[in-house]
Amino acid sequence: MEAELTAEEVEAMRAELARAPVETVVANHCYGLFELAAVYLSQQPPLLPQARLAIDALGSMLGGLEGRLGDGEEQLKDGLSQLRLAYVQIDGAKQAGTGAARSAGANGDAPKRDGEPDDGGAVQSQPGE
């Protein structure tokens, strides 16, 4: 069931927003972008293109508003650095995994699993073939 706001409730919310310091409101939007990027990075598998857009948007906002976001600015910059590092680590691990899978399959052999005999990749014929 959707709750609809009355015109009075909307006006009260607008008045409250107008009383809030603008740097606080903008910083809250930055925190929203931080959370959005973190959500995309934490998915299995990570949603890297979506995370990158959210990280880039946060970086653009912080860069364009440097020195104007008040007390939360340094925390936001630290968070952006953490997101960028996490992105690079996750992307690097994904690239390494893709590269290993490609090299293992380059000669047509599937990678050997633990406990499987090493038959040198030879195809074994089954009785009756």
Summary of the structure (lengths in Angstrom):
residues: 129
radius of gyration: 25.4
end to end distance: 65.0
largest distance: 84.6
contacts: 278
relative contact order: 0.09
helix: 67%
strand: 0%
